[in-house]
Amino acid sequence: MRALVAFCSVTGTTRRVAEHIAEGLESAGVAAVLHDLRDGPPDITAFDILGFGFPTHFYRAAMPAEETITALGRLDGRSAFLFALYGTYRGSALNHARATLRRAGATEIGVFSCLGDDRFLGYTRLGYEFSPDHPTAEELEAARQFGRGLVATHAALQEGRMPTPDPVDPRTPLVFALERAAFSPLLVRSVHSRAFRPDPAVCTRCGRCSRVCPNSNVAWERHELPTWGRECMGCFECVASCPENAIHSALDWLVFRPFLAHNVRRAAHDPALEHAQVELQRGKIVRT
C-alpha cells in the first residue's frame, strides 16, 4: 500500500508537518511518498491514499495546493486526506478544499490542522509575528499520530465501513471573506502580480528576491533589476526578504491598510493566539 503526501510550503513549516504525517503512515506499514508541489502536480495513479497539505493564505489554501486539488479529476471513491497550517485564522480554507475533493468523488478519511509560524509581510510590517515557533513538538507528534490513524481509517473503508466525517469549520467572517476574494488566484496573477516593482535608486541587484520565491516567479540576472512574471502565489516573500526594502507591491496600496490593521488588532487581542513583537531589519524578522 502506498500513500502520497503532497504539500505546498513557503517557509518550511508545512513541510515539517508533512514529514511527520508520512512518518505516521510509515509506522503503520504504509509506504509514504512526499511530493513538493513546487515541483509540479503529482502523478496520483500509483497511490492508494492521497494527501494534500498547505499553509493558509488569505483564508484559503495556498494557490499551488488549491489548483492541484481542483485539477485532480475523478477519484472514484479513493481515500484522501487534507492538512492545513494557519497563523491566525484559517477561515474556510479546509472547507473549500474538502468540498473540492468530494466533488471529485474522493472519500475523506481525515483532516488535520495546526498553528504555523505566521511571518506574513502585512503583519510583520505592523510589528507582529503570530503563532511564533509553531508547530510545536506536541503539534508535530499529533501530526504523526494523525498519519498513523489514517491507515486504520482506510482499512475500515476497504471493509465497507464509512468513516465519520470531521465537522466543517464555521463560515468565514465577512471581512476575511472580502480579503479572500481580493486575493483570489485570478486577481493575484492578473492584477497584484503587476504591482511588484523594484525601486532602481535603492535596489542593489542582489537577487535575493528571486532566490526566495517559492514559485520561481522572479527573474533576475547579475547586475540587472529583477522582474516578476504571472505565476505569483501571493506570499510576498520576495518583498519581505529584500535587505534594502526596495520592492513595492499591492500591500502598499491604501485600500488594504484597514484590513491589515483589523486583522492585527483582532489577532493581537485573541487570548487563544500567541504573538511576538518584531521588526523587519534588512530582510529579516527580528523579535523586539
NORNOR-V331522 format. One record per run of one state. SS is the DSSP state (A for helix, B for strand, O for the rest). FROM is the first residue (numbers start at 1). LEN is the number of residues. If there is no record, write none. Layout:
# NORNOR-V331522
ss = [SS	SS]
from = [FROM	FROM]
len = [LEN	LEN]
This chain:
# NORNOR-V331522
ss = [O	B	O	A	O	B	A	O	B	O	B	O	A	O	B	O	A	O	B	O	B	O	A	O	B	O	A	O	A	O	A	O	A	O	B	O	A	O	B	O	B	O	A	O	B	O	A	O	A	O	B	O	B	O]
from = [1	2	8	13	28	31	37	40	49	58	60	62	63	71	79	87	93	104	107	116	118	119	121	125	128	131	137	159	174	183	185	191	192	196	197	199	208	213	218	220	227	229	237	241	247	249	250	253	254	269	275	282	284	288]
len = [1	6	5	15	3	6	3	9	9	2	2	1	8	8	8	6	11	3	9	2	1	2	4	3	3	6	22	15	9	2	6	1	4	1	2	9	5	5	2	7	2	8	4	6	2	1	3	1	15	6	7	2	4	1]
